[in-house]
Amino acid sequence: MRSSAISLVLLSGYLVGARSPYDIPSAEWDALNATVNGRLARGVPFSRACFSSVGINVTGTESKDECTVIQEGYASGTFRTSKFGSAIETQWETCQKTNEGCLLDPNSPTNANAFTSPKTCHQGNVSPYYIAVETAEDVSGAFAFSKRTGVPLVIKNSGHDYTGRSLAPGTLALWTQNLKYIDYSTSFVPEGCNLPSAPVMTFGAGQDMGSIYKFAEQHNITFIGGSGKTVGAAGGWLQGGGHSILSNKYGMGVDRVRQIRVVTPDGVLRVANSCQNTDLFWALRGGGGGTFGVVMEASIEVVPHPVSTVALQWEIGTSLGNVTAILGLITNVASNSDKWVRDGWGGYIYPTYSVVANPSMSPEQAKESLKDLTDFLTRNGIKYDWHEFSSFMPLFESIVAAPIPFGVNAALASRLVPASKFEPLVKPLTVTQTLETFTLAAGKFAFFLTSPYNYNYTKGETSITPVWRDAIWHAVVLADWAYDGSAIAAKLAYTQAGLAIAPLRLLTPGGSSYQNEGDVYEPNWEASFWGSNYDRLHELKQKFDPDALLDCWHCVGWKGKNTPIASCYL
């Protein structure tokens, strides 16, 4: 009955063309606010309180005290995810095409040159309205409003979307951060299914990895999740695939999810699992966030005990004298990764800080498996440490020690490199292309050994690109630019990231990239992100969102660049 009541809200509306939210009469907004029980708010740029001069349509007020709080938390992922108007990568708070935003200097947030007149705070890319979602009715009310008024929608969880899909100019955003409940069942059975029970954690869409890992530690279980403490576990991480340092043995997020509750654009709260709404369940298991509906809750199978690992950690200084050692490390990793992945290793390897872990080997076996690497580290005077972790939490804490910046402008590009590129006759070329990518990226390069290489999966069960299953690496490059850089500087950074990953694209013609950490301007993006699954995903997009109420950059069924949501891209 609840789902039917929700859908009636939409049936009473009619679809109109896209309209600016500023053209909508205040009475319409008041009515929407009443529908969502007062949870409608204006989207205020994150650093608004520091500015005395503001652009058109910017709300909020200048406040010295609030500005101090923002400055202190500017580089904090935890603080940023708690504020609607923020993004982890700050260019997504800015209209890059017009170079209008509201940013502070990330190297010195108290630098007054960034926010005193004539510097002006603009609305930029921040959605001017949002609903702090708490119920399915909030979402259905937003869908009905969008269909009736033409105001475009976006979905925002934690703001980690590296391609900028969770904020957009002229939109009404659905912010799911408040959905933070969490529960654990030792004998979960998906609704409507006659299947064996499994140990499953169920949580709201706003629950982040750090909180989930803490909950799992307290209950002596292991959640197979990502490396970002503040990433929402039911948002884009899950819906885009969801890789982990333990994916090699235990699979990706899409492999482990058992049920999803989602409000589709017709306003219906649906339960999707392997027994009902199975096509929607398949689409949500890799088809990408912000596309098929608003996920309210996910139920993901856990390992019903602490997972112990053997881990190796090392760090190299960034001085010029270490360049030769770093290049040697890249060569060593490129030459040995296929063996390591077959041996069950997962990890994050950066030029300067790295951690790899194995949940299947004894300490003696682990040391033998990585002997070629540790011999190299010893020869080059690089300090390394072996660890035996009895549960996931201490391993996770070693991962988050990696120097990942928050509150900066950054462009990513990535490539999945399959096992076929490590065959003896091909491997020398792989090593060469990898070194070229490292050089073109000016050292801002990482190997993610996070593929489900040894995981026993059912073919066709998820909608991620099939290349994930045979990948040795998820290789990632980064290019950054100044907070006050021009649109040209931003374009150069995206171009640099694309050029840096080009040698690996040439190595893997017709291959794939991970949509969640891909190039914003990925060529042939449909095939690159989803491969052979794209056509079916597009059919399901038309089935569940025939009016295209949800649209986002390079998402399934994307309407293209000439739309309000794309107006600030370069």
Secondary structure, 3 states (H helix, E strand, C coil): CHHHHHHHHHHCCCCCCCCCHHHCCHHHHHHHHHHCCCCEEECCCCCHHHCCCECCCCCCCCCHHHHHHHHHCCCCHHHHHCCCCCCCEHHHHCECCCCECCCCCCCCCCCHHHCCCCCCECCCCCCCEEEECCCHHHHHHHHHHHHHHCCCEEEECCCCCCCCCCCCCCCEEEECCCCCCEEEEEEECCCCCCCCCEEEEEEECCCEHHHHHHHHHHCCCECCCCCCCCCECCCHHHHHCCCCCCHHHHCCHHHHEEEEEEECCCCCEEEECCCCCHHHHHHHCCCCCCCCCEEEEEEEECECCCCCEEEEEEECCCCHHHHHHHHHHHHHHHHHHHHHHHCCCEEEECCCEEEEEECCCCHHHHHHHCHHHHHHHHHCCCCEEEEEECCHHHHHHHHCCCCCCCCEEEEEEEEEEEHHHHCCCCHHHHHHHHHHHHHHCCCCEEEEECCCCCCCCCCCCCCCCHHHHHEEEEEEEEEEECCCCCHHHHHHHHHHHHHHHHHHHHHCCCCCCCHHHCCCCCCCHHHHHHHHHHHHHHHHHHHHCCCCCECCCCCCCCCCCCCHHHCCCC
